C-alpha cells in the first residue's frame, strides 16, 4: 500500500504523518513537500520524501504516481481563487497519475451563504470532486482548538473573549484528533467510502460566554465576553494581511454557520473527540 500525503510538514500534515506512522510501516508513507529539508526527520524514519509544488502539475505527477490513497491538505492562502487554482492542479495530477482514492480536507464554513473568504473554495471541493474521475472522501474540520493555547495569555490580559460572534456558537476539534481520524479513514476500507463526507467536531459547540467560562476554568483567571466590532477585529489581527480572512470567518460564525456538531468522529474512532476543557488542560503550559 502506498499512502501519499501532501502538505506533510504543515501543522495538520505533520500530525497526520505521525498518526499514520502508528498504523502502517514507514515504508508505505510517501510525502510530498515544498522544502525537503523540513521533512528530514520523516526521511530518517524510512518514509519517502519528494519535493513538489502545488502550482506545477508536472512536479505533482511523480509524487502521486501509484498512490493507493492520496491525502490532500491545502496550502495556506488567504483567498479562494488561489486555493481553487491549486486544487485544479491537484485534480489534474491525481487523474493523470491514476490515484486510486483521494482523501481531502474540508471545513465546516462551506455553506452557499457563508461570507468567509475561503467558503467558495470549501464549497467548490465536493462539487469538483464529484465531477472528476477520482474516487474521493472528504473530511470537514471544525475550528482548530489549538490556536486557543497561544491566544489565552492575550485573553487573560483583556479579561474577555472578543470574537464578534453575537449570541452564536463555535464548534472545535483538535489537530491531533483530526489527524487521528484522517489516518484511521485512510487505512480502513470500510471508512474510505467513495463520495462520503465526514465532519469532525467535539461533542458540543460553545457560545462565547460558554467559551469564556471554559477558558476561565482552565486558566484560573476571570475571562468574560465583550465582543469588538468586525472592523475592529480585522484591524487587530491583520498581521500577514489575515485580518479580512479571519474577520470574514467570524462574520459567518455570527450567522450561526460555525456551530455544527457531528458524531462522525465517534463513528470513525469509536469514542468521542477530546473535549475542549480536557484538551486545554492537557496542553496548556504550566504558567498559563
C-alpha positions in Angstrom: 0.0 0.0 0.0 1.2 3.5 -0.8 -0.2 6.4 1.1 0.8 9.9 -0.2 0.4 13.0 2.0 0.9 16.5 0.6 1.4 19.5 3.0 3.2 16.9 5.2 5.3 19.5 7.0 2.4 21.8 7.9 0.6 21.8 11.3 -2.0 19.3 10.4 0.1 17.4 7.8 2.8 16.7 10.4 0.2 15.2 12.8 -1.4 13.1 10.1 2.0 11.6 9.2 2.6 10.9 12.9 -0.8 9.2 13.3 -0.3 7.2 10.1 3.2 6.0 11.3 1.4 4.3 14.2 -0.8 2.3 11.8 1.3 1.4 8.8 5.1 0.8 8.2 7.1 4.0 7.4 8.0 2.5 4.0 4.3 2.9 2.9 4.3 6.6 3.5 5.1 8.9 0.7 5.4 12.6 1.5 5.1 15.5 -1.0 6.7 18.7 0.5 7.8 22.1 -0.7 11.0 22.0 1.3 12.7 18.6 1.6 14.9 19.7 4.4 11.9 20.3 6.7 11.0 16.6 6.3 14.4 15.2 7.2 13.1 13.6 10.4 10.5 11.7 8.3 13.1 10.6 5.8 15.2 9.3 8.6 12.3 7.1 9.7 12.2 5.4 6.3 9.5 7.5 4.6 9.8 8.6 1.0 10.1 12.4 0.8 9.9 14.2 -2.6 9.8 17.9 -3.5 6.7 19.2 -5.2 4.9 22.4 -6.0 1.1 22.7 -5.9 1.4 25.2 -8.8 3.4 22.8 -11.0 1.4 19.9 -12.2 4.4 18.1 -13.6 6.0 18.1 -10.1 2.9 16.6 -8.6 2.6 13.7 -11.0 5.6 11.6 -9.9 4.7 12.2 -6.3 1.2 10.9 -6.8 2.1 8.0 -9.1 0.8 4.6 -7.9 -0.8 6.1 -4.8 -3.5 3.9 -3.2 -4.6 6.8 -1.0 -3.7 10.4 -1.5 -4.3 12.7 1.5 -4.6 16.3 0.2 -4.1 19.1 2.8 -4.5 22.5 1.1 -1.7 25.0 1.4 -2.2 28.2 3.5 -3.6 31.0 1.4 -6.0 33.8 2.1 -8.3 33.7 -0.9 -10.5 31.1 -2.6 -9.1 31.8 -6.1 -5.6 30.7 -5.1 -6.9 27.6 -3.5 -9.2 26.7 -6.3 -6.3 27.1 -8.8 -4.1 24.9 -6.6 -6.9 22.3 -6.3 -7.3 22.2 -10.1 -3.7 21.3 -10.4 -4.1 18.6 -7.8 -7.1 17.1 -9.6 -5.3 17.1 -12.9 -2.2 15.4 -11.5 -4.2 12.9 -9.5 -6.3 11.9 -12.5 -3.2 11.6 -14.7 -1.4 9.6 -12.1 -4.4 7.3 -11.6 -4.6 7.8 -7.9 -6.9 5.1 -6.5 -8.6 7.3 -3.8 -8.2 10.9 -2.7 -8.9 12.0 0.9 -9.4 15.7 1.1 -9.5 18.2 3.9 -12.7 20.3 4.1 -14.0 22.8 6.5 -17.5 23.5 8.0 -17.6 27.1 6.7 -18.7 25.9 3.2 -22.3 27.0 3.0 -23.6 28.9 0.0 -24.4 32.0 2.1 -21.2 32.0 4.2 -19.2 35.3 3.8 -15.9 33.5 4.9 -13.2 34.4 2.3 -12.4 30.7 1.8 -16.0 29.5 1.8 -16.1 29.4 -2.0 -13.1 27.1 -2.1 -14.6 24.7 0.5 -17.9 24.7 -1.3 -16.1 24.0 -4.6 -14.2 21.0 -3.3 -17.1 18.4 -3.1 -18.6 19.7 -6.4 -15.3 19.5 -8.2 -14.6 16.0 -6.9 -18.0 14.8 -7.9 -17.2 16.0 -11.5 -13.8 14.3 -11.5 -12.8 10.8 -12.4 -11.5 10.2 -8.9 -12.8 8.1 -6.0 -12.9 10.5 -3.1 -13.7 11.1 0.6 -13.9 14.4 2.3 -13.2 15.1 6.0 -14.5 18.5 7.1 -12.8 20.0 10.1 -14.4 22.4 12.6 -12.3 25.2 14.0 -9.0 24.0 15.4 -8.8 24.3 19.2 -5.0 24.5 19.1 -4.7 28.3 18.5 -6.6 29.0 21.7 -3.4 27.9 23.6 -1.1 30.7 22.4 -4.1 33.1 22.4 -5.0 32.6 26.0 -2.5 35.0 27.6 -3.9 37.8 25.5 -7.4 36.9 26.5 -6.3 36.8 30.2 -4.9 40.3 29.8 -8.0 41.6 28.1 -10.2 39.8 30.6 -12.6 39.0 27.8 -13.2 36.8 24.7 -13.6 39.4 21.9 -14.8 37.4 18.9 -17.6 39.3 17.1 -20.0 36.4 17.3 -23.1 37.9 18.9 -25.0 35.0 20.6 -23.9 32.3 18.2 -21.6 29.3 18.9 -18.3 27.8 17.7 -17.5 24.2 17.2 -14.0 22.9 17.7 -11.7 19.9 17.0 -8.0 19.5 18.0 -5.4 19.0 15.2 -4.3 15.7 16.9 -7.9 14.4 16.9 -8.4 15.5 13.3 -5.1 13.8 12.3 -6.1 10.6 14.0 -9.4 10.5 12.1 -7.6 11.1 8.8 -5.2 8.3 9.5 -8.0 5.9 10.5 -10.1 6.6 7.5 -7.1 6.4 5.1 -6.2 2.9 6.4 -9.7 1.5 6.9 -11.5 0.2 3.8 -14.9 0.3 5.5 -14.5 4.0 6.2 -12.8 5.1 2.9 -16.2 5.3 1.1 -16.4 6.9 -2.3 -18.4 10.2 -2.0 -18.6 10.1 1.8 -18.2 13.4 3.7 -17.3 13.2 7.4 -17.5 16.2 9.8 -15.1 16.3 12.8 -16.3 18.2 15.9 -16.2 17.8 19.6 -19.4 16.8 21.3 -20.7 20.3 21.8 -20.4 23.8 20.4 -19.7 26.8 22.6 -21.4 30.2 22.7 -18.9 32.9 23.6 -20.0 33.1 27.3 -19.6 29.3 27.5 -16.2 29.5 25.8 -15.2 32.3 28.2 -16.3 30.1 31.1 -14.1 27.2 29.9 -11.1 29.5 29.4 -11.6 30.9 32.9 -11.8 27.4 34.3 -8.5 26.2 32.7 -6.6 29.4 33.3 -7.9 30.1 36.7 -8.3 33.7 35.6 -11.6 35.7 35.1 -12.5 35.9 31.4 -15.8 37.3 30.2 -17.2 38.1 26.8 -17.0 41.6 25.4 -17.1 41.4 21.6 -15.4 44.0 19.4 -16.9 45.1 16.1 -16.0 43.1 13.0 -13.9 46.1 11.7 -12.0 46.3 15.0 -11.3 42.6 14.9 -9.9 42.8 11.4 -7.7 45.7 12.3 -6.4 44.0 15.5 -5.4 40.8 13.7 -4.2 41.9 10.4 -0.7 40.5 10.7 0.3 39.0 7.4 -2.8 40.6 5.9 -5.0 37.9 7.5 -7.4 40.4 9.1 -10.1 40.2 6.4 -10.0 36.4 6.2 -10.3 36.0 9.9 -13.0 38.6 10.2 -15.0 37.1 7.4 -14.8 33.7 9.2 -16.4 35.2 12.4 -18.9 37.1 10.3 -20.1 33.6 9.1 -19.9 32.4 12.7 -22.2 35.3 13.8 -24.7 33.9 11.3 -24.7 30.6 13.1 -22.6 28.9 10.4 -19.7 27.6 12.5 -21.7 25.8 15.2 -22.3 22.4 13.6 -21.9 19.4 15.8 -21.5 15.9 14.5 -20.9 12.4 15.8 -18.7 11.4 12.9 -15.5 11.4 14.9 -17.1 8.8 17.3 -18.1 6.8 14.2 -14.6 6.8 12.9 -12.6 6.4 16.1 -15.0 4.5 18.4 -15.0 7.2 21.0 -15.8 11.0 21.2 -13.3 13.6 20.4 -11.4 15.1 23.3 -13.4 17.8 24.9 -12.3 21.4 24.8 -11.7 21.6 28.5 -9.6 18.4 28.6 -7.6 19.5 25.5 -6.7 22.8 27.1 -5.9 21.4 30.5 -3.7 18.8 28.9 -1.8 21.1 26.6 -1.6 24.4 28.3 1.9 25.3 29.7 2.0 25.3 33.5 2.3 29.0 33.7 -0.8 29.7 31.6 
